[in-house]
């Protein structure tokens, strides 16, 4: 679990990130969760967009994906959310 100070630091780091995944009408598949998990291992901090035709809100999607990938939802703004998970092999971000 992240402290508010860690969350604020990660939020500021995420400002310059582009979304690397989009969740659309296909929803959240096992394959997508696997790819998100791999991206978290490589980058630690990622941003994901939720398209308007998705059945989930960004907040619902962030909870589902964070739980499934063992990551922390850092923030949800509009139709985007940011996830963080400490990398086991490529630790880059010091929280």
Steps between C-alpha positions, in 0.01 A plus 500: 500500500629843407520794738357835389854635460601208275175536304568873445854426379375233257221730377756768415716244317198383301417845360733456202394142424289405199235231526646169384176296522139572411205316645206503260181310431690169512547558872790364703629167370751261656740577215475873570564441871808294411633780276428763768684287757801474267494877441490562876802275549691691231387857583352492854269795421251490212199699382191334351206658315141382519308567179144633507356177361639298792252345743715610798574846634867588541468454877344153465758396240788622720376288792459190284839532329687595820356201685573259214859620451593555865563868441387824666267746333681834536235730354188512286441816299223515242525190282862418592661330795855438617631176647821433695666173592856471622710302254676188626786525248514860364431723799512860375269704717594564862187562708 
